Amino acid sequence: MGLFSFLTQEIAIDLGTANTIIIHNDKVVVDEPSIVALDQSTGKLLAIGTQARQMHGKTHENIKTIRPLRDGVIADFNAAEQMIRGMIKMINPKQKFFTPTLRMVVCIPSGSTEVEIRAVRDSSEHAGGRDVYMIYEPMAAAIGIGIDVEEPEGSMVVDIGGGTTEIAVIALGGIVCNQSIRIAGDGFTADIQAYMRHQHNIKIGERTAEDIKIEVGSALPDLDNPPPDYNVRGPNLMTAMPIEIPISYQEISHCLDKSLSKVESAIISVLEQTPPELYADIVSKGIYLAGGGALLRGLDKRLTDKINIPFHIAEDPLHAIARGTGIALKNVDKFSFLLR
């Protein structure tokens, strides 16, 4: 810590499609939904995170809720910048007069193009970042899970986030082969909305579909300790009359089957590209699951049965990437070869 260390604030940001997590001094200081509410006429920021999520789908013409990230990348540059700036302010709301310069590490999908990486860097710099480093999500997830990424041993990480599923084989501090597919939490939510529309003639919003996924989401049609049915209320598409339908986890496992099969195919495709020596390491160690999608009931068992390699869910999968980003931030010199 130098004399002017209080002038610089070090933060690690997991800029996710669904949630943004900020780590400062090894602690999660911000964990909020990635959504902002703006005034349509002035463009002024009205709410951010949880407050903005409560408005989502319930606004009038003067208020617009925006999710600035789609498929893991910035879709709305201005809203992303406002969101990052607002969330950084949440760290120490008492500091009104003095703003420290920021040194930040932000994680990005491994399939990002140069343009997408540039967008994240620009947004972070506009929000007050002086030194902005980037780290790929699967690498951050591996560090957060506790894997020694510099070892000459193969490790495989599957990170199912909100916008993308990242699959990567890591060895000797680098990504050997990887795939980033745009089927993840948001895709599962859209599947549930479509299923409810076609199967039950009931129209539901994004938030309700998200709640169904959390309450009765399942990757298998038979679970050892099944969750109770979840009652969904909404308008009938034919009559516009209100109806209430109990939804079981078996229905959700059926409706997510197609998307989960695509995730399985992507994992198999990465395993096909893996060099045989690393493949042997992966079979003996197993594959690690991180991200919010790892919390889907029975997912590890489904993947283990399908691929014949044991799958392990990371401890606290939602924060694994943010934790790894935080560790990279603390050891910027040690992990300089991982940062862009």
C-alpha positions in Angstrom: 0.0 0.0 0.0 1.6 3.2 -1.1 1.1 6.7 0.2 -1.6 7.5 -2.4 -3.3 4.0 -2.2 -6.5 5.6 -0.8 -6.7 7.6 -4.1 -7.1 4.4 -6.1 -9.9 2.0 -5.6 -9.4 -1.5 -6.9 -12.6 -3.3 -8.0 -13.4 -6.6 -9.9 -16.5 -6.6 -12.0 -18.4 -9.6 -13.3 -20.5 -7.8 -15.9 -23.1 -10.4 -16.5 -26.2 -10.5 -18.7 -28.4 -11.3 -15.7 -26.5 -10.0 -12.7 -23.5 -7.7 -12.2 -21.3 -8.5 -9.2 -18.6 -6.1 -7.9 -15.9 -7.3 -5.5 -13.9 -4.8 -3.5 -11.4 -5.7 -0.8 -12.2 -9.5 -1.3 -15.9 -8.9 -0.4 -18.9 -8.9 -2.6 -20.1 -5.3 -2.2 -22.6 -5.2 -5.1 -24.8 -8.1 -6.4 -27.6 -6.6 -8.5 -29.6 -7.5 -11.6 -28.1 -6.0 -14.8 -30.9 -3.7 -15.5 -31.5 0.1 -15.5 -34.6 2.3 -15.7 -34.3 5.5 -17.6 -36.6 8.5 -18.1 -37.6 8.5 -21.8 -37.6 12.2 -22.3 -34.5 13.3 -20.4 -32.4 10.0 -20.5 -31.9 10.5 -16.8 -31.2 7.4 -14.7 -34.2 6.6 -12.4 -33.3 3.2 -10.9 -30.7 0.5 -11.1 -30.4 -3.2 -10.2 -33.2 -4.6 -8.0 -35.3 -1.4 -8.0 -35.2 -1.3 -11.8 -36.0 -5.1 -12.0 -39.2 -4.4 -10.0 -40.2 -1.9 -12.6 -39.4 -4.3 -15.5 -42.6 -5.1 -17.5 -44.6 -2.7 -15.4 -43.6 0.7 -16.8 -45.6 3.5 -18.6 -44.5 5.4 -21.7 -42.2 7.8 -19.8 -40.1 5.1 -18.2 -38.0 2.6 -20.1 -36.3 -0.4 -18.5 -33.2 -1.6 -20.4 -31.0 -4.6 -20.0 -27.8 -3.2 -21.4 -26.2 -6.6 -22.0 -27.5 -9.2 -24.3 -25.7 -12.6 -24.9 -22.9 -11.5 -22.6 -22.0 -8.4 -24.6 -23.0 -4.8 -24.4 -26.1 -4.1 -26.5 -26.8 -0.6 -25.3 -23.6 1.5 -24.8 -25.1 4.4 -22.9 -27.2 2.3 -20.5 -24.2 0.1 -19.8 -22.1 3.0 -18.9 -24.8 4.5 -16.6 -25.3 1.1 -15.0 -21.5 0.6 -14.3 -21.2 4.1 -13.0 -24.3 3.7 -10.7 -23.2 0.4 -9.3 -19.7 1.7 -8.6 -21.4 4.5 -6.6 -23.1 1.8 -4.5 -19.8 0.7 -3.1 -19.4 3.8 -0.9 -22.5 6.0 -1.3 -21.1 8.4 1.4 -18.4 9.7 -0.9 -19.9 12.6 -2.6 -17.0 15.0 -3.2 -14.1 12.8 -3.8 -14.1 10.1 -6.4 -11.0 7.8 -6.3 -9.5 6.7 -9.6 -10.5 3.1 -10.4 -8.3 0.1 -11.3 -10.6 -2.6 -12.5 -10.6 -6.1 -13.9 -13.7 -7.0 -15.9 -14.6 -10.4 -17.2 -15.8 -11.0 -20.7 -17.1 -14.0 -22.7 -14.3 -16.1 -24.3 -16.1 -15.8 -27.7 -16.0 -11.9 -27.7 -14.9 -10.2 -30.8 -12.5 -7.2 -30.7 -15.4 -4.8 -31.2 -17.2 -6.3 -28.2 -14.1 -6.2 -26.0 -13.6 -2.5 -27.1 -17.1 -1.7 -26.0 -16.6 -3.1 -22.5 -13.3 -1.3 -22.2 -14.8 2.0 -23.3 -17.8 1.7 -21.0 -15.6 0.9 -18.1 -13.2 3.9 -18.9 -16.2 6.3 -19.3 -17.5 5.1 -15.9 -14.2 6.2 -14.3 -11.8 3.3 -14.8 -8.2 4.4 -15.2 -6.5 1.0 -15.5 -9.0 -1.5 -17.1 -8.0 -5.1 -17.5 -10.0 -7.9 -19.1 -10.1 -11.6 -18.2 -12.0 -14.3 -20.0 -14.9 -15.7 -18.0 -13.9 -19.5 -18.1 -10.5 -18.5 -16.8 -12.0 -16.3 -14.0 -14.4 -19.2 -13.2 -11.5 -21.7 -12.9 -9.5 -19.4 -10.6 -12.6 -18.8 -8.5 -13.3 -22.5 -8.2 -9.8 -22.9 -6.9 -8.1 -24.7 -9.8 -4.4 -24.0 -10.2 -4.6 -22.7 -13.8 -0.8 -22.6 -14.3 -0.3 -26.4 -13.7 0.5 -28.6 -16.7 -2.8 -30.4 -16.2 -6.0 -30.1 -18.0 -9.1 -28.7 -16.3 -12.5 -28.2 -17.9 -15.0 -25.5 -16.9 -18.6 -25.1 -18.1 -20.0 -21.7 -17.1 -23.7 -21.4 -17.8 -24.5 -17.7 -17.3 -27.4 -15.5 -18.3 -26.5 -14.8 -21.9 -23.8 -17.3 -22.9 -22.6 -20.8 -21.9 -18.8 -20.8 -21.9 -17.0 -24.1 -22.2 -13.2 -24.1 -22.0 -10.3 -26.5 -21.4 -7.5 -24.8 -19.5 -3.9 -25.8 -19.0 -0.6 -24.0 -18.3 -2.3 -20.6 -17.8 -4.1 -20.6 -21.1 -7.3 -21.7 -22.8 -6.5 -24.7 -25.0 -9.8 -25.0 -26.7 -13.1 -23.4 -26.0 -16.6 -22.7 -27.3 -19.0 -19.9 -26.4 -22.7 -20.6 -27.3 -25.5 -18.2 -26.8 -27.8 -20.6 -25.1 -28.0 -20.0 -21.4 -30.3 -18.7 -18.6 -32.1 -16.2 -20.9 -32.7 -18.9 -23.5 -34.2 -21.1 -20.8 -36.5 -18.3 -19.7 -37.6 -17.7 -23.3 -38.2 -21.5 -23.7 -40.5 -21.4 -20.6 -42.4 -18.4 -21.9 -43.0 -20.2 -25.3 -44.0 -23.4 -23.6 -46.6 -21.7 -21.4 -48.0 -19.9 -24.5 -48.2 -23.1 -26.6 -49.1 -25.7 -24.0 -51.3 -23.8 -21.6 -52.5 -20.8 -23.6 -51.2 -18.5 -20.9 -49.2 -15.3 -21.5 -46.4 -14.7 -19.0 -43.7 -12.1 -18.8 -39.9 -12.5 -18.4 -40.0 -12.0 -14.7 -42.6 -14.7 -14.1 -40.7 -17.1 -16.4 -37.6 -16.4 -14.4 -39.5 -17.2 -11.2 -40.8 -20.5 -12.6 -37.2 -21.4 -13.6 -35.9 -20.7 -10.0 -38.8 -22.5 -8.3 -39.4 -25.6 -10.4 -36.5 -25.5 -13.0 -35.1 -29.0 -13.6 -32.9 -30.8 -16.1 -34.3 -34.2 -15.3 -37.9 -35.5 -15.3 -37.4 -37.5 -12.1 -35.6 -36.0 -9.1 -34.9 -37.5 -5.7 -36.3 -34.5 -3.8 -38.7 -32.8 -6.2 -39.9 -29.2 -5.6 -43.6 -28.6 -5.1 -45.7 -27.4 -8.0 -45.6 -23.7 -8.7 -48.9 -21.8 -9.4 -48.7 -19.4 -12.4 -51.4 -16.7 -12.9 -51.9 -14.9 -16.1 -54.3 -14.0 -18.9 -55.7 -16.8 -21.2 -54.6 -16.0 -24.7 -58.0 -16.9 -26.2 -60.3 -15.2 -23.8 -58.1 -12.7 -21.9 -59.7 -14.1 -18.7 -57.4 -14.8 -15.7 -56.4 -18.4 -15.2 -54.2 -20.1 -12.7 -52.2 -23.3 -13.6 -49.9 -25.4 -11.4 -46.6 -26.1 -13.1 -44.5 -29.2 -12.2 -40.8 -29.6 -12.5 -41.4 -32.5 -15.1 -43.0 -30.0 -17.5 -40.1 -27.6 -17.2 -37.5 -30.4 -17.7 -39.4 -31.4 -20.9 -39.5 -27.8 -22.1 -35.8 -27.1 -21.4 -34.7 -30.4 -23.0 -33.9 -29.0 -26.5 -31.7 -26.2 -25.1 -29.9 -28.5 -22.7 -29.2 -30.9 -25.6 -27.4 -28.1 -27.4 -25.3 -27.4 -24.3 -24.4 -31.1 -24.2 -23.4 -31.1 -27.9 -21.2 -28.1 -27.3 -19.4 -29.8 -24.4 -18.9 -32.9 -26.5 -17.6 -30.8 -29.4 -15.0 -29.1 -27.1 -14.0 -32.6 -25.8 -13.5 -33.7 -29.4 -10.9 -30.9 -29.9 -9.1 -31.6 -26.6 -5.6 -33.1 -26.9 -5.6 -36.7 -25.6 -3.2 -36.0 -22.7 -5.5 -33.3 -21.4 -8.6 -35.4 -22.1 -7.2 -38.0 -19.7 -6.7 -35.4 -17.0 -10.3 -34.2 -17.4 -11.7 -37.7 -17.2 -9.9 -38.3 -13.9 -10.6 -34.8 -12.3 -14.1 -34.3 -13.7 -15.7 -31.2 -15.2 -16.6 -28.1 -13.2 -20.0 -26.3 -13.5 -20.2 -22.6 -12.6 -22.7 -19.8 -13.2 -26.3 -19.5 -12.3 -27.3 -22.2 -14.8 -25.4 -24.7 -12.6 -28.1 -24.4 -10.0 -30.7 -26.0 -12.3 -31.8 -29.1 -10.4 -30.3 -32.4 -11.7 -28.1 -30.8 -14.3 -24.9 -32.3 -13.0 -26.5 -35.8 -13.0 -27.9 -35.4 -16.5 -24.6 -34.3 -17.9 -22.7 -37.1 -16.0 -25.0 -39.7 -17.4 -24.8 -38.3 -20.9 -21.1 -37.7 -21.2 -19.7 -40.4 -18.8 -17.4 -37.9 -17.0 -18.2 -36.7 -13.5 -19.6 -33.2 -13.3 -19.0 -31.1 -10.1 -21.0 -28.0 -9.2 -18.7 -25.3 -7.9 -19.2 -24.0 -4.4 -21.4 -20.9 -4.7 -21.5 -21.1 -8.5 -23.2 -17.7 -8.9 -20.1 -15.9 -7.4 -17.3 -18.2 -8.7 -16.5 -15.9 -11.7 -16.6 -12.8 -9.6 -14.3 -14.4 -7.0 -11.8 -15.5 -9.7 -11.9 -11.9 -11.1 -11.2 -10.6 -7.6 -8.2 -13.0 -7.2 -6.8 -11.9 -10.6 -7.2 -8.2 -9.5 -5.2 -8.9 -6.3 -2.5 -10.6 -8.2 -2.4 -8.5 -11.4 1.4 -9.1 -11.7 1.2 -12.8 -11.3 -1.7 -13.2 -13.7 -0.6 -10.6 -16.2 -0.4 -13.2 -18.9 -4.2 -13.9 -18.5 -5.2 -10.2 -18.7 -5.8 -8.2 -21.8 
